[in-house]
Amino acid sequence: MRTSLSQLLESHSVIVADGGMGTMLFALGLQRGSAPELWNVGHPDAVRSVHSRYIGAGAQIILTNTFGGSRIRLAIHGLEERMAEFNRAGAQLAGMEAEQAAHPVVVAGSIGPSGQMLTPFGDLEFEDAVQVFAEQAAALAEGGADVLWIETMSDLQEVHAAVEGCRQRAPQLPLVTTMTFDTHGRTMMGVKPEQAIKTLSDYGVIALGANCGNGPDELEAVIEKMHQTQPETVLVAKANAGMPRMEGDTPVYEATPDVMAEYALRVHKLGARIIGSCCGSTPDHIAAIASALKG
């Protein structure tokens, strides 16, 4: 059944989010270098099966298969003209599974970074970035997303552009924002957790936090600093399943479901209320997280 994020937050002290989408699609046959978003129309049953398995594992928030669904990212594959189609379909597929769920589920429209740097460090102008994110937000809203989930960001200016774009074209939807931090506790652009939470809170988002990165340890440290800075803020934690090692061209993530369950308990104690996983994780990891948090 569908619900809103605000309703989940009102009724649950801790909420389980899903795990990696790309990890699952690669296991189903997605080729490296291909656009995962193309599967929203080319292999919709496969995408729905991933959502279904995460819901079955206990996920209460599922992210759409649209992380790289901006016009800029899709242009790498020559697919920019199909941006709206892919994002609408991604939200619709997740919505179908959420509606059939036995427990309340929120569909979060995933919006990842553009892949370009904003001026003055790069060539992407702020207003152009706003327009790019606005287009994606509009398509996700048309597809029925319950919340827009701006994730894996490293530049506060790009987060600002994404928030502005979402507010322009989908003002009715709440926003969640997460950034990704390295082993030094900063984003690639040098943003500290304390700076991130203060700035992102000013944007009026419903929740914020950290995702991806190098694994649970670094993410836990980020959540701890954020919580100490603003204890009242709803924090999101979605760590990778450990540090990957390469086997040929394939990254292998070594954190087991039990390891991620322990991470979930620790990061919840440190202040996170929305907890899931990111790259390298599977429904088995989410099932372990859900079991630990509800136990």
ChimeraX attribute file (.defattr): number of C-alpha atoms within 10 A of each C-alpha:
attribute: neighborCount
match mode: 1-to-1
recipient: residues
	/A:1	14
	/A:2	19
	/A:3	17
	/A:4	18
	/A:5	24
	/A:6	13
	/A:7	11
	/A:8	17
	/A:9	16
	/A:10	8
	/A:11	10
	/A:12	11
	/A:13	11
	/A:14	18
	/A:15	23
	/A:16	30
	/A:17	27
	/A:18	30
	/A:19	32
	/A:20	26
	/A:21	24
	/A:22	22
	/A:23	18
	/A:24	21
	/A:25	18
	/A:26	13
	/A:27	9
	/A:28	12
	/A:29	9
	/A:30	17
	/A:31	11
	/A:32	11
	/A:33	8
	/A:34	12
	/A:35	20
	/A:36	24
	/A:37	27
	/A:38	24
	/A:39	19
	/A:40	25
	/A:41	16
	/A:42	12
	/A:43	13
	/A:44	15
	/A:45	13
	/A:46	16
	/A:47	24
	/A:48	21
	/A:49	16
	/A:50	25
	/A:51	30
	/A:52	20
	/A:53	18
	/A:54	25
	/A:55	27
	/A:56	16
	/A:57	21
	/A:58	24
	/A:59	27
	/A:60	27
	/A:61	29
	/A:62	27
	/A:63	25
	/A:64	31
	/A:65	31
	/A:66	26
	/A:67	25
	/A:68	20
	/A:69	35
	/A:70	29
	/A:71	21
	/A:72	20
	/A:73	21
	/A:74	22
	/A:75	14
	/A:76	13
	/A:77	12
	/A:78	12
	/A:79	18
	/A:80	16
	/A:81	11
	/A:82	16
	/A:83	23
	/A:84	21
	/A:85	18
	/A:86	29
	/A:87	35
	/A:88	25
	/A:89	25
	/A:90	32
	/A:91	27
	/A:92	23
	/A:93	24
	/A:94	29
	/A:95	26
	/A:96	17
	/A:97	22
	/A:98	25
	/A:99	16
	/A:100	14
	/A:101	17
	/A:102	12
	/A:103	15
	/A:104	19
	/A:105	28
	/A:106	26
	/A:107	30
	/A:108	28
	/A:109	32
	/A:110	27
	/A:111	28
	/A:112	21
	/A:113	24
	/A:114	22
	/A:115	13
	/A:116	15
	/A:117	17
	/A:118	19
	/A:119	11
	/A:120	9
	/A:121	9
	/A:122	9
	/A:123	10
	/A:124	16
	/A:125	14
	/A:126	18
	/A:127	12
	/A:128	13
	/A:129	25
	/A:130	21
	/A:131	19
	/A:132	20
	/A:133	30
	/A:134	23
	/A:135	21
	/A:136	30
	/A:137	35
	/A:138	22
	/A:139	24
	/A:140	32
	/A:141	23
	/A:142	16
	/A:143	22
	/A:144	21
	/A:145	28
	/A:146	24
	/A:147	26
	/A:148	27
	/A:149	28
	/A:150	25
	/A:151	23
	/A:152	25
	/A:153	26
	/A:154	21
	/A:155	19
	/A:156	18
	/A:157	15
	/A:158	21
	/A:159	26
	/A:160	18
	/A:161	22
	/A:162	32
	/A:163	26
	/A:164	20
	/A:165	24
	/A:166	30
	/A:167	19
	/A:168	17
	/A:169	18
	/A:170	22
	/A:171	15
	/A:172	12
	/A:173	16
	/A:174	20
	/A:175	25
	/A:176	25
	/A:177	29
	/A:178	26
	/A:179	28
	/A:180	26
	/A:181	28
	/A:182	17
	/A:183	13
	/A:184	10
	/A:185	18
	/A:186	20
	/A:187	21
	/A:188	15
	/A:189	12
	/A:190	15
	/A:191	17
	/A:192	17
	/A:193	25
	/A:194	18
	/A:195	14
	/A:196	22
	/A:197	25
	/A:198	14
	/A:199	14
	/A:200	22
	/A:201	16
	/A:202	8
	/A:203	14
	/A:204	13
	/A:205	17
	/A:206	18
	/A:207	23
	/A:208	27
	/A:209	29
	/A:210	28
	/A:211	28
	/A:212	27
	/A:213	25
	/A:214	19
	/A:215	27
	/A:216	27
	/A:217	15
	/A:218	20
	/A:219	26
	/A:220	24
	/A:221	16
	/A:222	26
	/A:223	25
	/A:224	20
	/A:225	18
	/A:226	26
	/A:227	20
	/A:228	13
	/A:229	15
	/A:230	15
	/A:231	14
	/A:232	9
	/A:233	20
	/A:234	20
	/A:235	28
	/A:236	27
	/A:237	30
	/A:238	32
	/A:239	31
	/A:240	26
	/A:241	29
	/A:242	23
	/A:243	16
	/A:244	17
	/A:245	12
	/A:246	9
	/A:247	8
	/A:248	7
	/A:249	8
	/A:250	11
	/A:251	14
	/A:252	17
	/A:253	18
	/A:254	15
	/A:255	19
	/A:256	16
	/A:257	19
	/A:258	15
	/A:259	16
	/A:260	27
	/A:261	21
	/A:262	15
	/A:263	25
	/A:264	31
	/A:265	17
	/A:266	15
	/A:267	26
	/A:268	22
	/A:269	13
	/A:270	20
	/A:271	24
	/A:272	29
	/A:273	23
	/A:274	25
	/A:275	29
	/A:276	31
	/A:277	28
	/A:278	24
	/A:279	26
	/A:280	26
	/A:281	28
	/A:282	24
	/A:283	24
	/A:284	17
	/A:285	26
	/A:286	30
	/A:287	26
	/A:288	21
	/A:289	30
	/A:290	25
	/A:291	15
	/A:292	16
	/A:293	17
	/A:294	12
	/A:295	6
